[in-house]
Amino acid sequence: MNRARDWQRTNVVKLRALNELQWDRPVIENESQQERIFLTREEADNLYGALEELPETTREIILLRYRQELPIAELAELFRLSESAVKMRIVRGLEKMKYALGGKRHGK
């Protein structure tokens, strides 16, 4: 019983942070700033569009991994998956995004 309460207390903070996580699009105010930014507005829109096409869990895992830099082990614990399942979701999610952005699918 105490372990369940400890787990809930520990993970409530992580789950709240996950729910509050938003993917903010960069604001490009003027042309000179735009030249200094790696992604153009069109490329950014395409990237976010591809990200939004992913299943919710996969999208959250990718955002937490690359935007919040959470380790694989912590993601596995948070989503109650094995580490290999988290890695596979990341790989498959990135592959779907690559395909959505006009890339070729691996092995096809």
C-alpha positions in Angstrom: 0.0 0.0 0.0 2.8 2.4 0.9 4.7 1.6 -2.3 1.6 2.5 -4.4 1.3 5.8 -2.6 5.0 6.6 -3.1 4.8 5.7 -6.8 1.7 7.9 -7.2 3.4 10.9 -5.4 6.5 10.5 -7.5 4.8 10.2 -10.8 2.0 12.8 -10.3 4.6 15.5 -10.9 5.9 13.8 -14.0 2.4 13.3 -15.4 1.4 16.9 -14.7 4.5 18.1 -16.5 3.6 15.8 -19.4 0.1 17.2 -19.6 1.4 20.8 -19.5 4.0 20.1 -22.2 3.1 22.1 -25.3 4.9 22.2 -28.6 5.5 25.9 -29.2 6.1 27.1 -32.7 8.9 29.6 -33.0 7.9 33.2 -33.6 9.8 34.7 -36.5 9.4 38.4 -36.3 11.5 39.9 -39.1 13.5 38.8 -42.0 17.0 39.3 -40.5 16.0 37.0 -37.6 14.5 34.6 -40.0 17.9 34.3 -41.8 19.6 33.3 -38.5 17.1 30.6 -37.7 17.9 27.1 -38.9 14.3 26.2 -40.0 12.3 28.4 -42.2 8.7 29.0 -41.3 7.5 26.5 -44.0 9.9 23.8 -42.8 8.8 24.4 -39.2 5.2 24.1 -40.2 5.9 20.9 -42.1 7.8 19.5 -39.1 5.0 20.3 -36.7 2.4 18.9 -39.1 4.3 15.6 -39.3 4.7 15.5 -35.5 0.9 16.1 -35.1 0.1 13.1 -37.4 1.8 10.7 -34.9 -0.2 8.8 -32.3 -0.5 10.8 -29.1 1.8 8.5 -27.0 4.5 8.4 -29.6 4.4 12.2 -30.0 4.7 12.7 -26.3 7.6 10.3 -26.1 9.4 12.1 -28.9 8.8 15.5 -27.4 9.9 14.4 -23.9 13.0 12.7 -25.3 14.2 15.5 -27.6 12.7 18.6 -26.1 12.9 17.9 -22.4 15.9 15.5 -22.9 14.5 12.8 -20.6 16.5 9.6 -20.5 15.0 6.4 -22.0 14.8 4.8 -18.6 12.6 7.6 -17.2 10.4 7.6 -20.3 9.9 3.8 -19.9 8.9 4.3 -16.2 6.6 7.2 -17.0 4.7 5.4 -19.8 5.0 1.9 -18.2 6.8 0.4 -21.1 10.1 -1.4 -21.5 13.1 0.6 -22.5 13.2 -1.3 -25.8 9.5 -0.4 -26.5 10.3 3.3 -25.9 13.2 3.1 -28.3 11.1 1.4 -30.9 8.4 4.0 -30.6 10.9 6.7 -31.1 12.5 5.0 -34.1 9.1 4.3 -35.7 7.8 7.8 -34.9 10.8 9.4 -36.5 10.5 7.1 -39.5 6.8 8.2 -39.9 7.8 11.8 -39.7 10.6 11.3 -42.3 8.1 9.7 -44.6 5.5 12.5 -44.0 8.2 15.1 -44.9 8.9 13.4 -48.2 11.6 11.0 -47.3 11.7 7.3 -48.2 10.7 4.6 -45.8 13.4 2.4 -44.6 13.3 -1.0 -46.4 10.7 0.0 -48.9 
